[in-house]
């Protein structure tokens, strides 16, 4: 598979063989061959570096969403667990102190199950953001170092992701009856309202838990993408800088 890119009097041939990019550069100009060749080489280096960066980020997105698709993988993932908002940490701590460990486990299972229903709406948002990265973004990533690419994605998509997945999470947690189970176990006390900062009504409390669960999903997904980026930091920086 190969593609031709015509840009600034340059022909850039991008061969994609076994996921390795090989670039051949030719010039369309004759009179200023030396200058044009240097310009084309710089352009090719930039194009290759950006292509490698995008490929790695897309790999991180796929890795994260595959984890989201599997309940057990989601629950076992430390990067997702590290993204748990303080409100849910407080809720789980309170439940554990009351000897309701089984309810904490049920809550985590419900959230993990809900995560699988966010994959289809999350993927296009993230993929579009990656495909929209520019040479200017690459320059910022070079300066920012490892994790900078994920930070750019986070800045550009966090709100959109929250808006897209929160309704799905809310619908699933309502379907699972999570708040009803919690309220029954807590015998109608206002513990949930106090922890989640809302009124002690089912709709209000479910919305609160759904919002915090959605935050965990978004931040946990970015944790996975950033980890993948960091694991490939040398390849990214070498590609963007035009070195091997």
URGILIN-V871777 format. One line per field, one symbol per residue. burial: + if it has 9 or more other ideal C-beta (glycine too) atoms within 8 Angstrom, else -. A space follows every 50 residues. Layout:
# URGILIN-V871777
burial: ???
This chain:
# URGILIN-V871777
burial: ----+----+++++++----+-+-+-+-----+--++-++++++++++++ +++++++++++-++++++-++-+++-+-++--+-+-++++++-+++---+ --++-++++++++++++++-+++-+++-++--+---++-+++--+-++++ ++++--++-+++-+++-+++-+++-+-++-+++-++-----++-++-+-- ---+++++++++++++++++++++++++++-++-++++++----
